[in-house]
């Protein structure tokens, strides 16, 4: 069909596409080849000894060691939801930790509470709390319990002595195989009296 005899509608159309010999532009092939060469060179340089750690220059011991969380961080993660970030508790529901004799009078009672939890009536500053605190003895190790309690005993104006990891270990051992939560303040007081010389 000659140009003059081609209808104007067909002359406006674009030509049909066709597949060229090299559908990927050469520039892309050069770029991806260079990236592959650099990556291969990196693996050769690191001798491929542990490809899972390629890019991590730390030793395997350093990368495996978890960071030690401070008492303040542990408190925010495990205690602040109930006892509040300021240690003031929630009236009628969760007892305050500020000036609390359950926290400050002796170092073993708060360790017992954190290890096994407590449920039942607890008297504090003329108020009765009848709730439940879950046990954290399986979630937190001895060092973490020592740090979180030391934080609570020294924050918000509290002036309790630090609790050591050895203190927590000793109290944990004294509990033997017990897994039941403490049944309120009366049982905690009895446990304190039984440990007194």
MDAnalysis code that builds the backbone (N, CA, C; Angstrom):
import MDAnalysis as mda
import numpy as np

u = mda.Universe.empty(591, n_residues=197, atom_resindex=np.repeat(np.arange(197), 3), trajectory=True)
u.add_TopologyAttr("name", ["N", "CA", "C"] * 197)
u.add_TopologyAttr("resid", np.arange(1, 198))
u.add_TopologyAttr("resname", ["UNK", "UNK", "UNK", "UNK", "UNK", "UNK", "UNK", "UNK", "UNK", "UNK", "UNK", "UNK", "UNK", "UNK", "UNK", "UNK", "UNK", "UNK", "UNK", "UNK", "UNK", "UNK", "UNK", "UNK", "UNK", "UNK", "UNK", "UNK", "UNK", "UNK", "UNK", "UNK", "UNK", "UNK", "UNK", "UNK", "UNK", "UNK", "UNK", "UNK", "UNK", "UNK", "UNK", "UNK", "UNK", "UNK", "UNK", "UNK", "UNK", "UNK", "UNK", "UNK", "UNK", "UNK", "UNK", "UNK", "UNK", "UNK", "UNK", "UNK", "UNK", "UNK", "UNK", "UNK", "UNK", "UNK", "UNK", "UNK", "UNK", "UNK", "UNK", "UNK", "UNK", "UNK", "UNK", "UNK", "UNK", "UNK", "UNK", "UNK", "UNK", "UNK", "UNK", "UNK", "UNK", "UNK", "UNK", "UNK", "UNK", "UNK", "UNK", "UNK", "UNK", "UNK", "UNK", "UNK", "UNK", "UNK", "UNK", "UNK", "UNK", "UNK", "UNK", "UNK", "UNK", "UNK", "UNK", "UNK", "UNK", "UNK", "UNK", "UNK", "UNK", "UNK", "UNK", "UNK", "UNK", "UNK", "UNK", "UNK", "UNK", "UNK", "UNK", "UNK", "UNK", "UNK", "UNK", "UNK", "UNK", "UNK", "UNK", "UNK", "UNK", "UNK", "UNK", "UNK", "UNK", "UNK", "UNK", "UNK", "UNK", "UNK", "UNK", "UNK", "UNK", "UNK", "UNK", "UNK", "UNK", "UNK", "UNK", "UNK", "UNK", "UNK", "UNK", "UNK", "UNK", "UNK", "UNK", "UNK", "UNK", "UNK", "UNK", "UNK", "UNK", "UNK", "UNK", "UNK", "UNK", "UNK", "UNK", "UNK", "UNK", "UNK", "UNK", "UNK", "UNK", "UNK", "UNK", "UNK", "UNK", "UNK", "UNK", "UNK", "UNK", "UNK", "UNK", "UNK", "UNK", "UNK", "UNK", "UNK", "UNK", "UNK", "UNK", "UNK", "UNK"])
u.atoms.positions = np.array([
    [0.857, -1.151, 0.000],
    [0.000, 0.000, 0.000],
    [0.914, 1.228, 0.000],
    [0.721, 2.081, -0.906],
    [1.572, 3.263, -0.995],
    [1.132, 4.277, 0.041],
    [2.027, 5.260, 0.318],
    [1.778, 6.287, 1.315],
    [0.529, 7.073, 0.984],
    [0.322, 7.384, -0.243],
    [-0.836, 8.191, -0.613],
    [-2.136, 7.422, -0.503],
    [-2.033, 6.079, -0.641],
    [-3.258, 5.294, -0.592],
    [-3.544, 4.764, 0.805],
    [-2.633, 5.005, 1.798],
    [-2.837, 4.541, 3.168],
    [-3.818, 5.477, 3.837],
    [-4.866, 4.917, 4.438],
    [-5.841, 5.779, 5.110],
    [-5.174, 6.549, 6.252],
    [-5.626, 7.765, 6.533],
    [-5.014, 8.577, 7.579],
    [-5.039, 7.913, 8.956],
    [-6.047, 7.085, 9.242],
    [-6.128, 6.410, 10.535],
    [-4.937, 5.466, 10.738],
    [-4.524, 4.774, 9.699],
    [-3.395, 3.855, 9.805],
    [-2.073, 4.609, 9.873],
    [-1.975, 5.750, 9.205],
    [-0.739, 6.519, 9.242],
    [-0.479, 7.080, 10.643],
    [-1.541, 7.316, 11.437],
    [-1.365, 7.845, 12.798],
    [-0.909, 6.768, 13.783],
    [-1.088, 5.505, 13.491],
    [-0.714, 4.435, 14.405],
    [0.797, 4.256, 14.479],
    [1.226, 3.788, 15.637],
    [2.645, 3.499, 15.807],
    [2.949, 2.149, 15.190],
    [4.177, 1.956, 14.818],
    [4.512, 0.647, 14.233],
    [4.449, -0.451, 15.303],
    [4.231, -1.668, 14.893],
    [4.197, -2.811, 15.804],
    [5.560, -2.972, 16.456],
    [5.571, -3.305, 17.757],
    [6.858, -3.507, 18.424],
    [7.520, -4.781, 17.923],
    [8.829, -4.825, 18.033],
    [9.557, -6.030, 17.669],
    [10.663, -6.238, 18.676],
    [11.082, -7.488, 18.830],
    [12.100, -7.828, 19.801],
    [13.471, -7.679, 19.178],
    [14.295, -6.903, 19.863],
    [15.650, -6.706, 19.359],
    [16.521, -7.876, 19.792],
    [17.736, -7.884, 19.300],
    [18.652, -8.961, 19.657],
    [19.043, -8.888, 21.125],
    [19.244, -7.680, 21.692],
    [19.653, -7.487, 23.078],
    [18.592, -6.650, 23.793],
    [17.566, -7.299, 24.410],
    [16.506, -6.520, 25.057],
    [16.982, -5.778, 26.314],
    [18.102, -6.213, 26.960],
    [18.635, -5.534, 28.132],
    [19.753, -4.606, 27.649],
    [19.649, -3.326, 27.964],
    [20.704, -2.403, 27.513],
    [22.060, -2.792, 28.087],
    [23.097, -2.542, 27.330],
    [24.455, -2.918, 27.712],
    [24.887, -2.240, 29.005],
    [24.419, -1.015, 29.267],
    [24.795, -0.301, 30.486],
    [24.347, -1.070, 31.738],
    [23.140, -1.647, 31.673],
    [22.657, -2.436, 32.808],
    [23.512, -3.686, 33.007],
    [23.882, -4.322, 31.949],
    [24.720, -5.521, 32.062],
    [26.064, -5.177, 32.700],
    [26.659, -4.048, 32.328],
    [27.936, -3.630, 32.903],
    [27.766, -3.335, 34.397],
    [26.684, -2.629, 34.756],
    [26.447, -2.273, 36.154],
    [26.278, -3.518, 37.027],
    [25.408, -4.441, 36.613],
    [25.173, -5.648, 37.412],
    [26.404, -6.548, 37.455],
    [27.178, -6.552, 36.396],
    [28.433, -7.307, 36.392],
    [29.414, -6.740, 37.396],
    [29.485, -5.400, 37.482],
    [30.391, -4.757, 38.439],
    [29.962, -5.048, 39.872],
    [28.658, -4.989, 40.153],
    [28.150, -5.288, 41.500],
    [28.475, -6.729, 41.879],
    [28.283, -7.651, 40.945],
    [28.580, -9.058, 41.220],
    [30.070, -9.251, 41.477],
    [30.923, -8.553, 40.742],
    [32.363, -8.687, 40.922],
    [32.799, -8.151, 42.281],
    [32.233, -7.014, 42.708],
    [32.573, -6.458, 44.017],
    [32.128, -7.412, 45.126],
    [30.917, -7.948, 45.022],
    [30.424, -8.886, 46.028],
    [31.277, -10.139, 46.108],
    [31.632, -10.680, 44.950],
    [32.481, -11.871, 44.926],
    [33.853, -11.560, 45.530],
    [34.396, -10.381, 45.220],
    [35.681, -9.975, 45.777],
    [35.628, -9.841, 47.295],
    [34.514, -9.331, 47.812],
    [34.344, -9.181, 49.257],
    [34.362, -10.549, 49.936],
    [33.636, -11.494, 49.362],
    [33.602, -12.841, 49.949],
    [34.968, -13.509, 49.889],
    [35.705, -13.287, 48.816],
    [37.056, -13.852, 48.712],
    [37.968, -13.214, 49.769],
    [37.828, -11.888, 49.937],
    [38.659, -11.179, 50.920],
    [38.417, -11.699, 52.327],
    [37.166, -12.045, 52.654],
    [36.839, -12.557, 53.980],
    [36.944, -14.070, 54.041],
    [37.453, -14.651, 53.018],
    [37.782, -16.073, 52.933],
    [36.589, -16.994, 53.099],
    [35.380, -16.433, 53.122],
    [34.189, -17.268, 53.171],
    [34.126, -18.161, 54.378],
    [34.849, -17.813, 55.486],
    [34.888, -18.689, 56.652],
    [33.523, -18.851, 57.302],
    [32.745, -17.807, 57.359],
    [31.393, -17.924, 57.881],
    [30.529, -16.920, 57.134],
    [29.923, -17.351, 56.066],
    [29.174, -16.427, 55.214],
    [27.971, -15.843, 55.936],
    [27.505, -16.504, 56.993],
    [26.369, -15.961, 57.741],
    [26.755, -14.669, 58.446],
    [28.044, -14.523, 58.776],
    [28.487, -13.321, 59.472],
    [29.183, -12.339, 58.540],
    [29.147, -12.574, 57.211],
    [29.808, -11.661, 56.283],
    [29.256, -10.261, 56.492],
    [30.137, -9.326, 56.719],
    [29.723, -7.954, 56.980],
    [29.758, -7.615, 58.454],
    [29.783, -8.603, 59.339],
    [29.841, -8.360, 60.770],
    [31.266, -8.627, 61.229],
    [32.001, -7.558, 61.532],
    [33.412, -7.681, 61.877],
    [33.644, -8.088, 63.324],
    [32.570, -8.164, 64.151],
    [32.759, -8.530, 65.557],
    [33.031, -10.022, 65.677],
    [33.641, -10.420, 66.793],
    [33.866, -11.838, 67.021],
    [32.519, -12.502, 67.338],
    [32.465, -13.804, 67.206],
    [31.200, -14.495, 67.458],
    [30.777, -14.370, 68.911],
    [31.742, -14.302, 69.870],
    [31.385, -14.121, 71.270],
    [30.769, -12.750, 71.489],
    [31.314, -11.725, 70.863],
    [30.804, -10.366, 71.048],
    [29.408, -10.227, 70.463],
    [29.160, -10.866, 69.319],
    [27.841, -10.728, 68.708],
    [26.809, -11.592, 69.415],
    [27.249, -12.616, 70.151],
    [26.300, -13.492, 70.833],
    [25.934, -12.972, 72.221],
    [26.775, -12.113, 72.820],
    [26.522, -11.654, 74.178],
    [25.423, -10.598, 74.195],
    [24.316, -10.841, 74.924],
    [23.258, -9.836, 74.986],
    [23.682, -8.662, 75.862],
    [23.148, -7.515, 75.552],
    [23.456, -6.337, 76.348],
    [22.766, -6.454, 77.705],
    [23.467, -6.067, 78.754],
    [22.908, -6.129, 80.101],
    [21.969, -4.941, 80.298],
    [20.733, -5.217, 80.679],
    [19.754, -4.148, 80.858],
    [19.870, -3.581, 82.273],
    [19.776, -2.272, 82.378],
    [19.876, -1.616, 83.678],
    [18.606, -1.857, 84.493],
    [18.684, -1.567, 85.789],
    [17.522, -1.710, 86.653],
    [16.376, -0.817, 86.221],
    [16.691, 0.403, 85.765],
    [15.642, 1.327, 85.318],
    [14.932, 0.795, 84.083],
    [15.687, 0.229, 83.152],
    [15.084, -0.339, 81.933],
    [14.227, -1.553, 82.290],
    [14.737, -2.402, 83.167],
    [13.963, -3.576, 83.594],
    [12.690, -3.157, 84.310],
    [12.771, -2.119, 85.132],
    [11.590, -1.630, 85.843],
    [10.538, -1.171, 84.839],
    [10.946, -0.403, 83.846],
    [9.988, 0.082, 82.844],
    [9.346, -1.082, 82.092],
    [10.118, -2.124, 81.832],
    [9.615, -3.253, 81.049],
    [8.717, -4.187, 81.856],
    [8.974, -4.344, 83.151],
    [8.258, -5.368, 83.910],
    [7.348, -4.842, 85.014],
    [7.619, -3.647, 85.523],
    [6.916, -3.180, 86.722],
    [6.060, -1.935, 86.515],
    [6.483, -1.064, 85.600],
    [5.871, 0.261, 85.483],
    [4.399, 0.221, 85.078],
    [3.969, -0.812, 84.379],
    [2.568, -0.868, 83.962],
    [1.632, -0.884, 85.168],
    [2.004, -1.551, 86.232],
    [1.164, -1.613, 87.433],
    [1.591, -0.582, 88.482],
    [2.872, -0.565, 88.809],
    [3.355, 0.315, 89.880],
    [3.642, 1.734, 89.395],
    [3.478, 1.974, 88.098],
    [3.637, 3.285, 87.466],
    [5.109, 3.675, 87.369],
    [5.458, 4.471, 86.372],
    [6.854, 4.885, 86.199],
    [7.401, 5.666, 87.397],
    [6.517, 6.287, 88.165],
    [6.944, 7.060, 89.331],
    [6.888, 6.254, 90.620],
    [6.534, 4.968, 90.552],
    [6.474, 4.116, 91.739],
    [5.297, 4.395, 92.649],
    [4.331, 5.193, 92.203],
    [3.195, 5.585, 93.052],
    [2.052, 4.580, 93.031],
    [2.104, 3.579, 92.165],
    [1.046, 2.585, 92.101],
    [-0.267, 3.174, 91.608],
    [-1.325, 2.380, 91.721],
    [-2.670, 2.816, 91.347],
    [-3.551, 2.607, 92.570],
    [-4.119, 3.688, 93.129],
    [-4.920, 3.554, 94.361],
    [-6.011, 2.484, 94.225],
    [-6.046, 1.623, 95.232],
    [-7.058, 0.573, 95.263],
    [-6.738, -0.637, 94.409],
    [-5.733, -0.538, 93.548],
    [-5.424, -1.665, 92.659],
    [-3.996, -2.182, 92.852],
    [-3.012, -1.303, 92.695],
    [-1.615, -1.719, 92.774],
    [-0.892, -0.859, 93.809],
    [-0.244, -1.479, 94.789],
    [0.388, -0.706, 95.875],
    [1.563, 0.131, 95.382],
    [1.789, 1.261, 96.048],
    [2.947, 2.081, 95.684],
    [4.242, 1.438, 96.169],
    [5.321, 1.787, 95.507],
    [6.644, 1.336, 95.929],
    [7.395, 2.437, 96.673],
    [6.892, 3.651, 96.579],
    [7.504, 4.772, 97.295],
    [7.277, 4.565, 98.788],
    [8.347, 4.530, 99.553],
    [8.320, 4.350, 101.018],
    [7.595, 3.075, 101.458],
    [7.567, 2.076, 100.611],
    [6.868, 0.830, 100.939],
    [7.710, -0.051, 101.861],
    [7.180, -0.432, 103.028],
    [7.942, -1.334, 103.900],
    [8.138, -2.716, 103.267],
    [7.230, -3.129, 102.384],
    [7.392, -4.424, 101.714],
    [8.620, -4.409, 100.812],
    [8.998, -3.247, 100.340],
    [10.173, -3.103, 99.483],
    [11.433, -2.761, 100.288],
    [11.270, -1.959, 101.354],
    [12.430, -1.357, 102.001],
    [12.848, -1.954, 103.341],
    [11.938, -2.593, 104.086],
    [12.273, -3.016, 105.453],
    [13.380, -4.057, 105.512],
    [13.356, -5.029, 104.642],
    [14.442, -6.018, 104.603],
    [14.670, -6.391, 103.143],
    [15.859, -6.838, 102.796],
    [16.143, -7.116, 101.387],
    [15.548, -8.420, 100.857],
    [15.188, -9.350, 101.738],
    [14.712, -10.654, 101.263],
    [13.243, -10.635, 100.827],
    [12.406, -9.850, 101.518],
    [10.973, -9.854, 101.195],
    [10.695, -9.426, 99.751],
    [11.278, -8.328, 99.249],
    [11.000, -7.989, 97.854],
    [11.523, -9.040, 96.869],
    [12.623, -9.706, 97.224],
    [13.132, -10.772, 96.358],
    [12.121, -11.910, 96.311],
    [11.579, -12.286, 97.474],
    [10.559, -13.347, 97.511],
    [9.352, -12.970, 96.647],
    [8.923, -11.713, 96.771],
    [7.744, -11.262, 96.020],
    [8.003, -11.332, 94.517],
    [9.169, -10.865, 94.074],
    [9.460, -10.875, 92.639],
    [9.622, -12.303, 92.125],
    [10.252, -13.174, 92.907],
    [10.468, -14.549, 92.461],
    [9.164, -15.319, 92.285],
    [8.261, -15.241, 93.288],
    [7.061, -16.084, 93.265],
    [5.761, -15.313, 93.043],
    [5.798, -14.000, 93.132],
    [4.563, -13.225, 93.021],
    [3.799, -13.278, 94.329],
    [2.717, -12.510, 94.394],
    [1.889, -12.490, 95.600],
    [0.444, -12.260, 95.199],
    [-0.450, -12.933, 95.895],
    [-1.876, -12.693, 95.687],
    [-2.569, -12.743, 97.039],
    [-3.598, -11.945, 97.150],
    [-4.283, -11.864, 98.432],
    [-4.065, -10.510, 99.064],
    [-4.524, -10.371, 100.300],
    [-4.535, -9.071, 100.966],
    [-3.146, -8.643, 101.418],
    [-2.854, -7.383, 101.115],
    [-1.587, -6.775, 101.475],
    [-1.901, -5.398, 102.049],
    [-1.492, -5.170, 103.295],
    [-1.745, -3.881, 103.957],
    [-0.576, -2.944, 103.701],
    [-0.917, -1.691, 103.376],
    [0.135, -0.713, 103.131],
    [-0.408, 0.685, 103.373],
    [0.167, 1.381, 104.346],
    [-0.188, 2.765, 104.670],
    [-1.687, 2.930, 104.905],
    [-2.271, 1.996, 105.651],
    [-3.688, 2.091, 105.981],
    [-4.630, 1.655, 104.881],
    [-4.105, 1.189, 103.764],
    [-4.932, 0.710, 102.649],
    [-4.712, -0.785, 102.466],
    [-5.773, -1.464, 102.061],
    [-5.673, -2.891, 101.778],
    [-5.727, -3.098, 100.270],
    [-4.771, -3.845, 99.777],
    [-4.723, -4.190, 98.354],
    [-4.996, -5.680, 98.266],
    [-5.920, -6.050, 97.417],
    [-6.285, -7.463, 97.286],
    [-6.225, -7.846, 95.809],
    [-5.027, -7.856, 95.280],
    [-4.836, -8.179, 93.868],
    [-3.861, -9.323, 93.718],
    [-3.252, -9.376, 92.576],
    [-2.268, -10.424, 92.306],
    [-1.107, -9.835, 91.523],
    [0.087, -10.170, 91.969],
    [1.292, -9.820, 91.223],
    [1.866, -11.108, 90.667],
    [2.125, -11.161, 89.364],
    [2.647, -12.400, 88.785],
    [4.090, -12.654, 89.215],
    [4.518, -13.912, 89.187],
    [5.917, -14.220, 89.498],
    [6.820, -13.870, 88.318],
    [8.023, -13.413, 88.620],
    [9.000, -13.105, 87.576],
    [10.251, -13.957, 87.709],
    [10.213, -14.969, 88.573],
    [11.390, -15.798, 88.824],
    [11.862, -16.588, 87.631],
    [10.979, -16.882, 86.686],
    [11.396, -17.622, 85.487],
    [11.746, -16.681, 84.345],
    [11.197, -15.462, 84.362],
    [11.469, -14.504, 83.290],
    [12.773, -13.749, 83.504],
    [13.105, -13.482, 84.753],
    [14.295, -12.690, 85.068],
    [15.328, -13.552, 85.778],
    [16.578, -13.369, 85.426],
    [17.627, -14.109, 86.132],
    [17.998, -13.364, 87.417],
    [18.889, -13.951, 88.201],
    [19.225, -13.377, 89.506],
    [19.802, -11.963, 89.390],
    [20.658, -11.741, 88.401],
    [21.240, -10.414, 88.218],
    [20.192, -9.377, 87.848],
    [19.248, -9.752, 87.000],
    [18.191, -8.814, 86.593],
    [17.282, -8.467, 87.769],
    [16.944, -9.473, 88.576],
    [16.108, -9.215, 89.757],
    [16.852, -8.283, 90.715],
    [18.140, -8.526, 90.911],
    [18.931, -7.665, 91.796],
    [18.945, -6.230, 91.276],
    [19.111, -6.050, 89.963],
    [19.183, -4.693, 89.407],
    [17.845, -3.978, 89.488],
    [16.745, -4.665, 89.185],
    [15.444, -3.986, 89.205],
    [15.051, -3.627, 90.634],
    [15.344, -4.494, 91.598],
    [15.017, -4.178, 92.991],
    [15.927, -3.089, 93.548],
    [17.194, -3.117, 93.191],
    [18.095, -2.045, 93.625],
    [17.613, -0.705, 93.076],
    [17.152, -0.708, 91.829],
    [16.604, 0.536, 91.249],
    [15.402, 1.015, 92.058],
    [14.441, 0.118, 92.323],
    [13.224, 0.515, 93.043],
    [13.540, 0.954, 94.472],
    [14.530, 0.336, 95.088],
    [14.873, 0.684, 96.477],
    [15.664, 1.995, 96.582],
    [16.108, 2.536, 95.447],
    [16.875, 3.782, 95.488],
    [16.241, 4.906, 94.666],
    [15.091, 4.652, 94.048],
    [14.428, 5.664, 93.220],
    [13.303, 6.346, 94.008],
    [12.847, 7.494, 93.507],
    [11.678, 8.220, 94.038],
    [11.831, 8.597, 95.514],
    [13.025, 8.818, 95.960],
    [13.261, 9.181, 97.356],
    [13.489, 7.992, 98.266],
    [13.332, 6.767, 97.778],
    [13.630, 5.583, 98.587],
    [15.126, 5.534, 98.866],
    [15.480, 5.016, 100.043],
    [16.886, 4.944, 100.412],
    [17.255, 3.554, 100.919],
    [16.769, 2.537, 100.235],
    [17.098, 1.166, 100.615],
    [18.459, 0.768, 100.084],
    [19.077, -0.172, 100.767],
    [20.387, -0.672, 100.346],
    [20.247, -1.489, 99.063],
    [21.340, -1.575, 98.339],
    [21.364, -2.363, 97.101],
    [21.173, -3.840, 97.411],
    [20.608, -4.555, 96.456],
    [20.453, -6.006, 96.549],
    [21.400, -6.619, 95.531],
    [22.180, -7.587, 95.954],
    [23.172, -8.194, 95.066],
    [22.605, -9.441, 94.403],
    [23.291, -9.863, 93.361],
    [22.916, -11.104, 92.688],
    [23.031, -12.281, 93.646],
    [24.025, -12.252, 94.531],
    [24.197, -13.326, 95.525],
    [23.016, -13.355, 96.491],
    [22.472, -12.173, 96.859],
    [21.290, -12.127, 97.731],
    [20.118, -12.841, 97.062],
    [19.912, -12.551, 95.785],
    [18.795, -13.165, 95.054],
    [19.011, -14.665, 94.944],
    [20.234, -15.071, 94.643],
    [20.541, -16.502, 94.525],
    [20.257, -17.229, 95.837],
    [20.647, -16.603, 96.967],
    [20.429, -17.216, 98.289],
    [18.935, -17.368, 98.578],
    [18.133, -16.326, 98.297],
    [16.691, -16.409, 98.555],
    [16.054, -17.440, 97.633],
    [16.471, -17.463, 96.370],
    [15.922, -18.454, 95.432],
    [16.193, -19.868, 95.929],
    [17.404, -20.108, 96.421],
    [17.760, -21.437, 96.940],
    [16.937, -21.773, 98.179],
    [16.646, -20.764, 99.023],
    [15.890, -21.017, 100.254],
    [14.440, -21.408, 99.968],
    [13.939, -21.081, 98.787],
    [12.551, -21.421, 98.438],
    [12.400, -22.880, 98.023],
    [13.506, -23.525, 97.743],
    [13.459, -24.938, 97.366],
    [12.651, -25.147, 96.100],
    [11.672, -26.043, 96.174],
    [10.865, -26.368, 94.998],
    [9.537, -25.613, 94.969],
    [9.370, -24.691, 95.873],
    [8.097, -23.947, 95.927],
    [7.878, -23.162, 94.640],
    [6.656, -23.255, 94.105],
    [6.283, -22.492, 92.916],
    [5.023, -21.672, 93.144],
    [4.348, -21.907, 94.268],
    [3.095, -21.214, 94.569],
    [3.363, -19.770, 94.994],
    [2.528, -18.859, 94.538],
    [2.647, -17.448, 94.931],
    [2.408, -17.296, 96.425],
    [2.953, -16.222, 96.996],
    [2.722, -15.910, 98.402],
    [1.273, -15.501, 98.570],
    [0.646, -15.994, 99.645],
    [-0.770, -15.721, 99.894],
    [-0.925, -14.502, 100.801],
    [-0.652, -13.329, 100.252],
    [-0.865, -12.080, 100.964],
    [0.232, -11.738, 101.958],
    [-0.007, -10.619, 102.646],
    [0.975, -10.082, 103.578],
    [1.236, -10.957, 104.779],
    [0.221, -11.684, 105.228],
    [0.403, -12.523, 106.421],
    [1.457, -13.602, 106.168],
    [1.407, -14.248, 105.025],
    [2.378, -15.298, 104.730],
    [3.771, -14.700, 104.503],
    [3.844, -13.532, 103.877],
    [5.140, -12.873, 103.701],
    [5.762, -12.493, 105.043],
    [4.923, -12.016, 105.963],
    [5.417, -11.653, 107.300],
    [5.917, -12.887, 108.032],
    [5.191, -13.999, 107.900],
    [5.609, -15.252, 108.527],
    [6.932, -15.744, 107.924],
    [7.088, -15.616, 106.619],
    [8.343, -16.043, 105.980],
    [9.500, -15.172, 106.451],
    [9.250, -13.886, 106.632],
    [10.298, -12.973, 107.135],
    [10.690, -13.355, 108.551],
    [9.684, -13.635, 109.402],
    [9.953, -13.990, 110.806],
    [10.712, -15.312, 110.888],
    [10.402, -16.260, 110.000],
    [11.061, -17.559, 110.033],
    [12.536, -17.440, 109.641],
    [12.882, -16.441, 108.829],
    [14.272, -16.256, 108.407],
    [15.072, -15.414, 109.388],
    [14.401, -14.714, 110.311],
    [15.112, -13.875, 111.266],
    [15.858, -14.728, 112.278],
    [17.073, -14.297, 112.714],
    [17.843, -15.095, 113.687],
    [17.212, -15.087, 115.056],
])
